[in-house]
Amino acid sequence: MGAYQLIKGDENKVVSVEDGFTERELLSLTETAKDGVCSEGRRRHVIPSPPSKQRLVSLDVFRGVTVVLMIVVDDAGGIIPAINHSPWNGVTLADFVMPFFLFIVGVSLALAYKRVSGRANATRKAVIRALKLLILGLVLQGGYFHGINNLTFGVDITSIRWMGILQRIAIAYLFVAICEIWLKVDEDDEKTGFCFLRKYRFQMMVALSLTIIYMALLYGLYVPDWEYQITSGSSTDTLKTYLVKCGIRGDTGPGCNAVGMIDRKLLGIQHLYKRPIYARTKDCSIDSPDYGPLPSTAPSWCQAPFDPEGILSSVMAIVTCLIGLHFGHVIVHVKDHKDRILHWMIPSTCFVVVGFLLDFTGMHVNKVLYTFSYTCVTAGVAGLLFAGTYIMVDVYACRRPTMIFEWMGMHALMIYILVACNVFPILIQGFYWKQPQNNVLKLIGIGY
């Protein structure tokens, strides 16, 4: 989500037909710009106009809409469980937020690395940017901030959460950036139709390979019995051990799937998310689809840690980012608005149809496991919404109603840190009257 904030830049004052402007639009820009220079032989136009003239506004608007969606589901999800994340199988409004951001990162990468002068230097910069995002994610989501109900901070390294939203985006960003830098074939950029896809055939092979690897591990790995410990009652010293019986292969239920097993083996169960989403299922909560007390017949895995941004599920998150990268390639190579929309609508519609067909046949749409059907549905919807935003903002220039979304999209990382990570409420807790508990949040009834 914040990756674009870290990769944007290189906004010079040179635009060309390759940037998606038609000849007529460029002519209009050069006529209104002071000291404009036009070189028809090279088909490039030097325009001393503000960088905002060159931005793909629909991308900022779509990112802003996703930020608003994130805030709505975070704040209202506890009140309206129907829009909160699905407890397991199925898809809700909240389940589209993460794929939308990954899709946006992919589109942004195609534009950022449209021209790569030095691959080694570009790779070094991509690694640095990914590390910045990764470290930020560890600080914000690793457990350092204890939340608005706790006035302390700091994290025990033995129980820090290694994965998280920003960490997943950092991983996807770095992987896809390397693919864009190193796996492009040097061919003629002027090819029309779908011929430009040959330039990115190795990236498509990577996406296909990752999907096959994910499917093979999810349905092919044997998951043995496993156990975990949690504190019993109010005492933090008393541990209770639970045994989860599995001994199965290819299961996609909450207790015996390969996604959770890989995270427990590689990360350690103490480093996983302590409030699993499946605790809201009917098996684990009498208030389902909300959190609630355990039923008397609750299975043993109900209280086990489980990370929704785990290692194996992040493989398909990379695929979503690669799909967004393809949409960005359309912007780079296809000049006509109608052709661009056609290149987006066809695969997006196919993704949605295939995703729901797979769900109907038993390969369920599941956000926590990031199943292939979930990848198809969410990437397809992202493509359709992006195409609709492009038509509204960039084709018909209807920008005034979307200005707030555009601004939020350009400051997505800052808004995410302050709002979604509760940094702003935590900061204002530092102002209190005589005692730390008498702070502004308590006065307005937030977090208490």
Order of alpha helices (4+ residues) and beta strands (2+ residues): alpha-beta-alpha-beta-beta-alpha-alpha-alpha-alpha-alpha-beta-beta-beta-beta-alpha-alpha-alpha-alpha-alpha-alpha-alpha-alpha
